[in-house]
Amino acid sequence: MATGIIMADVDGLTLTDDDKNFLANDALGGVILFKRNVADPTQVRALTDSMRAINPNLIISADQEGGRVARFRDGFTPLPAMGRLGEIYDDNQELALSLAYDTGYLMACEVLAVGVDISFAPVMDIDGCSLVIGDRAFHADPEVVTALSARFIDGMNDAGMKATGKHFPGHGSITPDSHVSDAVDERTLDEIWACDLITFKNNLSKLDALMPAHVIFSQIDDKPAGFSKVWLQDILRQQLGYDGVLFSDDLSMKAAHVAGDVTARVKSAIEAGCDMVLVCNNRDDAMRAVEFAKTMPEVVNRFGKMKSTIPTWQGDLISTCQAFEHYKTAKDNVMKAFFGEVITAKNVKDPTNYSTNSQGFIMHHIFGHTSPDTDAFASAFAFAHWLNAQNIAATPYRLGAPNLETKFVLDYLWQHYSDELDGLTPEILPYLDPNQPLNTLSPGDLVGLTDHNEPAQSITNLADFDVRYIIDHHKLGISTPTPAYVRIYPVGCTCTILYEMFIQNSITITPLLATFMLSAILSDTLNLNSPTTTDDDRMVVTKLLAIANMSESQKDDFAQAMFLAKSDVSHLSARDILLMDYKEYQFGTSKWGIAGIETMNLPQIIGRMNDLITTAQILKQEKQLDHLMIAIVDIAQRTGYAIAYDHAQNTILSKAFGATAQDGLFSLTGIVSRKKQIVPALEAYFN
């Protein structure tokens, strides 16, 4: 068995029973912490102590680089992005080198104090055209990167932490982000040797560990560097004589999937020369990796030297850090330089905020609304693709679990496009908690909104983030702090707008994208039968059918299957039914929630009317609403209903729609659209 070769992650702030069982595996050699694992220093130290109680051999790690890549924030000293040190270097080399040492020392002290052995730092890439590196790098000049990273490492070492240089042999000179796309560098070895490799070669003796990039250097090998014997054995081990630890980058990243499934990735990375491999954010894959490691031969244990001496916890971070002789001086110097009295530099920026790299690229976080429907999923996925195709880094998210219809669509995509989706979760989009977005994002991060633009339908404290894009088919309901790219058209679906954007920018729509976008349009327009349907929607559906290789009759069958999938709610609670397609609105001074229920089985919904009413009254109180409307659409009959259960609300509905309740239902003949029919009628009533 290959002991200790897997590094993985845990779910939250404390260990679950599942976590405890997982950590006890001998094949597991390390744990990496993410933002979701961090509340404050005391909590982190309790978490790491509990891990070591189960498996004392674990190497506990984190990415505490500084700037935008900082897992430890609340209660910790802020650290500047390394690019800020490079800016200072251009004006004052001596000062920059001194601050690099202090920053490395300060970081190491606080990370060690909370029980973490290593931070994967420093970044030794150059600040070139990369979408993901940017000001994580010290500078665009490899000689400057060499000088500053050397002093940063000295600071780490003097505090008692080993250094890990990343991302060998360099990720800074290509545009794609290997987290979300394939990354290929077509330069020759001589070109790489004379540029990116300089930083690693010159500091090789200082580096206890290296992390290879998931980049294919096509002139040298057809495999990413982390899977390449040419890079790791021929060049690094033999030619350069390096005998330090090699950690793979996260094998869950998109660019790593070229090697196959997770077991193939583990096998390829270890056989290429990695000592320990990271499998993150996918417990099922991590378990498969651990079990596979048990079938592999034992490897040389180089990674044991990465464990650190952890200081005794003194009850708080500051007291614990007093064990480090230079801590107070280093902290004072960093705080004064970057967060107090601002030093002279070419560009004065928020030192922790990732704004742009040398080529002006920024990372955007894209998501649809809470209680996401098929359009919220598909539009976020498609828009992120549109941005990335133009070298604008973007990651799509979901703000909730897929509803029954959307789950059907996702399952269909997996059945037909599994190769293209390999490595993703069943939901395809990663989850962003709308109530705790700072578990994933940082204040000031750049975001893009699809299929919504009202703050009530988005993440908590949306105003804390910089909204740069809005792609939507609903009315404008937000103001942005800076100029934003806004595309709002009166069409039936956001994906109709996105199709036009793809065509206008000559970006290829793959069959996968076409099917995903098509499903959203069919959903939002009830297979082109909703009053929200426009000629644009009909035209786009025709175009997408051709790309998806789907006939008109197949389209109708597919739409029917979608609608049937979301109609069987017999296994769902009343609460789940009401929240499946739920949105909030402000009509004058009156706050409304509207729970939309679209069904091909109206009797099933009517049969649960009492349960729905009871639950609606509870939700009304929980969400502090004036009214919660239960709006039902009979897809087969193309008509709507509203449950009459509240006297005050009944009066409003009667006047707004000119309807009379019978048998507990308002019959809203021909009303099937919340956006185009229900909301305008309520707005007119309150105005």
N, C-alpha and C positions, 0 to 999 in steps of 0.2 A: 504494500500500500504506500502511495505517495503521501507522507505525513505532512500536514500543515501547508499545502500548496494553494488552498483556496482562501480568498478574502471576500467576505460578503457584508451584508448590512442587516440592521434590525429595524422594526417598524416604527417605534415611538420613543417616548421619553423614559419609559421603564420597560423591563423585559416581560414579555408574555410567556406563558408556559411553552408555546411553540418556539419562541426565541431560545429559551433555556435548553430545550431538547436539541435544538439546532447547534447551539454553541458548544455542546459537549462532544461533537464529532471530531475525531482525531485528524481527519483530513482538512479541517478548518484551521487555518493558521492565523487569520486576521479578521478584524472588523473595521469597517470604515463608517464614520459618522457623517450624517447629512444635517441640513437645517431642521428637519422634522424631529431629530433626536436631541435638540438643544433648546432649553428654556433659559437657563442661567448657569453660572459656574458651579453652584452647589449641586444642582440637579445632574449636570454632566459628570461630576466626580462620583456621585452616587451610582450613576449608570455604569461608568467604567469599572468601579469597584465591584459591582455586582457581576459584571462580565468575568473579571479575573477570579472571582470566587468559584465560578463554574469551570473556567479553563485558564489557568495561570500562564499558559504559554502563548496566549493570543498577543499579536501585535495590533494595537489599537491605533487607528490612523484617522486623519481628516484632511480636508483641503482648506488650509488657513493661509492662503497666499497673501491676502491683503486686497484692498479694493473690492471689486464686485464678487470675487471668489473668497468668501469668508464665512465659514459655517458658524463661527462663534461671534455673536454680536452683543446682545443684551448682557451687560455686566462685564464685558471684556473691553480692553482698550482698542479703539478703532485703528486700523492699519491702512496706510495709503496704498493705492495701486502702484505696482513697481514702475510703471511708466512715469509717475511723478518724480521718482528718483532720477530717471533719465533726463527729464526736463531740467532738473537742478544741475546735473552733471554738465550740461551744455554751457552753463554760466559759471559754475563753481565746482570743480572736480573734487577738491579736498572735502568740501562740505557734503557733497553727495556720497562719497565713499564712507565718511563717518556715519551718516544717517543710514546707509545701507547696513552697516554693522549693527547699529542700534535697533533697527527694525527687525533684523533677523534674530537678534538676542531677545528682544521684547516678545516677539511672536512665540519663540520657543519656550520662554519662561511660562507664559500663560497656558499654552497648550499642554506642557508637561504637568503643570499644577493641577489640571483637571483630569489627569490620569491617561492622557493620550501620548503614545510613544513617539509618533512622527506626524508631522505635517508634510504632505507631498509638495515640497518646495525646495528650491526655487524653480520658477519657469525660466528656462534658458533659451527659449525660442526668440527669434528676432521679431520686432514689430513691423511686419511687412504688410501683406494684403489679406491676412487671415481674418475670417469672420469671427472666430472664437478666441483668438489670442489677443490682439489689440494691445491695450495698456496693461494686460497681465505681464507683458514683456517689459524689460527694463528700457529698451532702446531699439532703434532700427539698425544701429551699427554693431556688428558682432563683437568688435573689440571693446566697446563700451559695456555691452552685456556681460562679457567676460570679466571685466574689472568690477562691476557692481555686484554681480552674482557671487564672485569670490569673497567679497567682504560680507555679503549677506550670509553666506555659508559659514564664514568665520564666527559671526555672531551666533548662529544656531549651534555650532559645535561648542563654543565656549559656555553656552547655557546647558549643554549636555544632550543635544538632539542631533541625530544623524541626518544628513541632507540627501534628498532625492531630486536629481535633475530631470526635467521633463521639457519637451517630448522628443527624445532622440530619434533620428538625427536632425529634427527640426520640423515644426508645424507652421511656422510663421510666414512661409513664402507661397502658400497656396490659399485660395479663397474659401473653399467649402469647409464647413464645420463637420468634423468627423463624427460628432454626436448624432447628427441627423441626416447625413448624406455620405456617399462615397467620396473619398478624397484621393486624388491622383496628382503627383508631382512628376512632370515629364522632363526635368532637368537631368543632365549627366552627372555622374559621380564627381567629376572634376569641379563642376559648378557648385554642387552641394558642399564639397570639401573646402572650397574657397570662400564659403559664406556661412551657412547655417551651422555646419559642423565645427566651426572655429570655437564657438562658445563651449561645446562639450569637450573637445580635444584639449583646450587650454586649461580646463578645470578638472580634468578627469581624476587626478590624484586626490582632489578634495571631495569627490562624490562617493558616498557610501553606497548609493543606489541610483539607478536610472529607470525611467519609465519610457518605453518606446512609443512612438506615435502610431495611430491607426491610419497611416498614410502609405499608399502604394507609390514607391519611387520606381516608375515603370522602366527606366533605363537600367536599373540595377537588379530588380526582381519583380515578379508579378504578384507578390504577396505583400500585405502591409508590413511595415518594419517589425511590428510585434510578433508576427508569424514567420519572419524571414530568417533562415539560417545564414543567408548571405550577410545580412546586417548584424545579427546578434553574435554569430560565431566567427565567420570569416573576417569581418571588418572590426567589430567591437572587441571580441575576446582575443583573436589571434593577431590581427594587424595592430590594434591599439593596445593590446595587452591588459584589458580591463578585467578584473576579477571580483567586482562588486556585485551587489544584488540587482536583479532585474525584475521589476514589478510590471506586469502587463497593465495597460490602460483598461478601463472597464470593457469587458467582453460583451456587454449588452448594448454598446454604442452601435449605431447603424453601420459605420464603416467596417466593423469587425465581422459582420455577418457574411462577408465574402468567404469566410472559412467554413461555413456550414452552421449546423445547430450547435447548441451550447457545448455538448460533449466534444464535437469536432473542433470547436474553438479552443477549449481547454487543452486538448491533445496537441493541436498545432502550436499553440503558444509555448507549452512546456517543452515539446520536442525541438522547437526553434531555439530555446535557450532561456526562457523566462523561468524564474525561481518560484514566483507566486503570482497567481492570476486573480483579477478582480471580476466578480460577477455581482452586479448591483441592481437594485430596484426590481428584482424578479425572484421571489423566494422559490418558486417552482424550479426555475433554471438553476438557482444556487443549490438546491437539494440534488438536482440531477448531476451538477458538477461535483458535489461532494461524493455522491455514490460512485461516479465515474472515477474519481481520484483513487478510490479504494482498489480499483482494478489496475492502476498504473504502477510501474516500478518506483521504488524509493529514489528520491533525488538528493543531490548534495545540498545540505542545509546552510546556505549562505545567509538566509534572511534572519537567522537568530540574532545576529549582531545588531539588528535594527531596534531591538528592545532597549528601552531607556530606564534610567533610575528615576522613579516617580517620587517626588517629595511627599512627606507626610502632610496630610490635609490639616490645616489649622483653623478650619471653620469658615473661611472665606478666601476669595482669590488673592486679595492684596496681602493678607497675613501669610498665606502659603508662599507667595512669590518673594517674601523677604529672605527666603533661603538662597536666592540668587543675588550675588554680590553687586552686579551692575544693573539690576532691574530698575530701581528708582531713577537712576541717571538716564538709562535708555528710554524709559517711559517719558520722562520730562523732556528729553531732547526731541522725541518723535511728536509729542503733543504740541510743543512750542512751534516746531517747524511746520507741521501740517494742519493743525487744528486750533492754533492760537495766533500768535504773532506770525503772519505769513512771510515766508522767506522770499527772496527775489528769484523769480523764475520767468521763463518766457511766457508760459501760460498758467494763469492761476485758475485752478479747477477744484471742484470738490474732490479731495484726494481719495475718497472711497467709492466714488460714483463712476461706473463705466459709461463713458459718453461715446467716444469714437476712437478707433485706432488710426494709424497713420493714413489709411485710405478712406476714412470716413464711414466705416461700417459699424452698425450697431445691432444688438440682439433685440428682437421683438417677440413678445409673448402674445399669442393669438388665442382668443376663445369666444365662444358663443354665450348664450344666456344660461342662467340657472334653470333647473328642471329641463335640461336640453332635449330637444327633439331632433329629428333626423337632419334638418337644415342646420341646426346649431353645430352638430358634429361635422357634417359634410363641408359646410362653409369654412369652418376653422381649418380643417384639413386642407382644403383646396387653396385657401388664401395663403396659408403658410407655404405651400408648394409654389404658388405664384411669386411670392417674395423671394424664396430661396433660388428660384430659377433666374432671378435678376441680381444675384449675389447680395441680397439683403437677408441677413440671418434671421430666421423666424422659427419658433417652436409652437405647434398647436396644442391646445389643452381642451379638456371637457370640465364643466363645472358641476357635474353630477353623473349619476349612473344612467345608462341608456334605457329609454322606455321600451316597451315590448316591441313596438314597430321598429325602432332603431336597432334593437338587438337582432331582430330578424335580418335587417339589412347588413349588419356587421357580420353575422354568421354567413350570409350569402357571399360577401366579399372574401371571407376567409376560405370558403369552398372553392372560389374561382380564381383567386389571386394570392394564394398562400405564399408563393415564392417572393412576391413583391412586399408582402407584409411580414416576412420572417423577422423575428426579433422583437416585434411589437406585442403588447398585451392584447388579450381578446377584444378589449374596447378600442383598440387602435390608438386612441388619444390618451396621453397620460392625464391623471387627475390633478386638478388644481382646486383646493378647498376654497370655495367662495367666501366662507366665513373666517378663514385664517389664511389669506393669500400670502402673508409674509413667511409662512412655512416654506414657500417655494420662491417667491419674488422678494425684491428689496424695494424700499421706498424710492420713488423716482424712476423705476424701471419703465421701459417703453412698452406699451401694449397696443394691440389692435383688437377692435370689437367687430364681430360678425353676427348678423341676425339679431342685433339689439343695439341700442345705444342709450337706454335709460338706466341711470345708476341703480334704481330699485331692482332691476333685473340682472345686475352684474355682481362683481365681487364687492365685498365690504370695503368701504373707504376707497372707492375708485378714484376719488380726488387726490389720493396720495401717489398716484401713478401718472405717467405722462402718456395720454391717449394720442397716438400718432396716426392711427388708421380707423376708419369706420366704414364698413361695407354692410348695407342693410336695406331692407325694403319696408321699414316702418318709419314713421315720422321722426324728425329730429327732436331729441329730448335731452340733449346734453350740451354743455359748453366745454371747450378744451382749453387748457392753460397755454398751449402753444398752437400755431397753425397745424392743422391735421389734414391728411388726405381723406376726403369724404366722398363716397359714392352711395347715394341713396336714390333709388328709383322706385316708382310705383308699379312694381311687378309682383308676381305671386310668390317669389322665392328669392332668397339671397343668391343662390347658386345660378340663377338666370343672369344676374349682374356679373358674377364671377366669370361665366362663360364668355361674355362680351370682353371682359378684361383680358382673358387668356388670348382671345383672337386678336385684339388690338395690339398686344405686345408680342405676338407671334410665338407664344409659349405652347408647346405641345400638350394636349390633353390625352393622357394614356387611357386605355380601356378601364383600368381601375378607377381613375378619377372620373371618367365619364359615367360609370355605373353609380358611383357614390353621389355625384351631383344630380344625376337623373332621379335617383331614389328620393332625394330631398325635394325636387320640384314636384314629383308625383304625390308626395306626402302633403306638401303645403297647398297644392291645388286640387286635392282629391281626384287625382288622375285627370287633370285639366277640366274638372267640372265645377270648381268653386268660382264664385263671383270675383274672386281676386285674380283669376286667370287672365292673362293678357296675350296679345298676339306674339309678344316677345317670348313668353313662356312656351307657347306652342312651337315656335320656330326653334328654340333652343332644345326642346325635347326631341324634335326631329333630327337635329344635328348630333345630339348625344347618343341617340339610338344607333346611328350609323357607326360611331366610334366604338360603342359597347357591343356592336354586332348583335343587336336585339331587334326583332321584328315588332310591328305594331301589335300583333296579337300576343306576342311574348311580353310586351310592355303591359298590356291590360292584365294578363295573368299575374305578372309580377306585382302590379299595384294591388290586385285583389288579394294576393297572398300577404302583402304588407298590412292591408286593412284587417284581414282576418287575424293576423298575428297579434295586433293590438286590441282586438275585440274580446278575447277570452281573458277576463280579469277575475275569474272565479277563485284563483289562488292568491289574489292580492287583497290586502287589507283595504278598508275604506280610505284610510289615510294615504296609502300609496296611490290609489286611484285618483284622489283629488289633487295630489302633488305631481302626478305624472306629466301634466301639461298645465302648469300653474304660472300665472304672471300677476304682478301688482301694478295698479294704476292710481293716479291722483286725479280725481274729478273735482275741481274747485277745492273745497276744504275737506272733501270726503275721500278717505282712503279705501280702495277696493282691491280685493283679490278676485280673480276670475279663474276658476278651475275648469279647464276644457276637457271634455270626455268625448272622443270620437269613437264610434262603435258600429259594427255590423250586426250586433246582437242587442238591440234596444231592450227586450224583455229582461235580459240579465241585469242591466243597469237599473231598470225600474224595480225589479225584485229586491234590490238592495237600497232602496230609497231611504228607509228609516235609518239605516246604518250610516249612509252618506250624510244625512242631515245632522245626526248627532256629532259626527266627526267634524263637519263643517263648522258647527258652533264652537267646538273646542279650538280648531285652527284659527277661527276668527279672534278668539281671545289671545291665543299664543302670539299671533302676528300683529296684534293691536290694530285690527281692521275695523272700519265702520260697517263694511258689508263684505260677505264672501258669496259670490254668485257661482252656482253650479250650472254650467252651460253644456248641454249635450247635443251632439250632432249625430243624427242617424245617416250614416254614409250611404246606405242602400237607397233611402228615400230622399236624400239630399234636402233634409229639413232639420230644424233645430228645436230644442226645448230648453226650458230653464225650470229647475225645481223650485216650487213655491213653499218656503218654510219659515219666512220671517216677515211679519206684518209690514214693517217699515220698508224693507226691500221690495216686498210685493207691490206696494203702492208705487214705488219708483219704476219697477219693471212694467207695470201695467200702463203707466203714462208714457214711458220712453218708447215702448214697442206697440202700444195700442192693442194690448192683448189681455185676455181674461184667463185666469187660472182655472183649470178643471182637473179633478182627481189628483191634485197636488202638482200639476205641471202647467207651465205656460207653453202653449204651442206657438213657436216662432217660425211660421211658415216661410220656407226659403232662406232662412238665416243660418248660414253654415260657417261664417267667417268671424272670428273674434276681432281681428284687425280692421276689416273693412265694414263690418255691419254692427257688431255689438258695441265696441268701444265708441265709434262715432255717435251712435244713438244715445249712449250714456253721457258723452260730452255735450251733446246738444241739449239734453235734459238739464244738466247742471249749469249750463251757460244761459 
